[in-house]
Amino acid sequence: MQELKTGDVVRSPRFGNIRIARTYEDENQAFADGYTESAHVWDIEGWRIFGKYTESNRLPEFAAAKIEVS
């Protein structure tokens, strides 16, 4: 599994290059903090990337949450 950390940049077909603002050990905590918009990043094994809109008409802030890989 690739490790992601705050400040890393990943590629999203929906948003282009995105910078990770936060990382979480559990995606439920990311949801609780308002990160609910999928960034549609498929190639990072063990992670799911979510966005949270902070202002209207702006790209969201992004977070990465670890997920179980089976």
Secondary structure, DSSP 8 states (H G I E B T S, - for coil): -----TT-EEEETTTEEEEEEEEES-HHHHHHTT--EE----SSTTEEEEEE--STTS--EEEEEE----
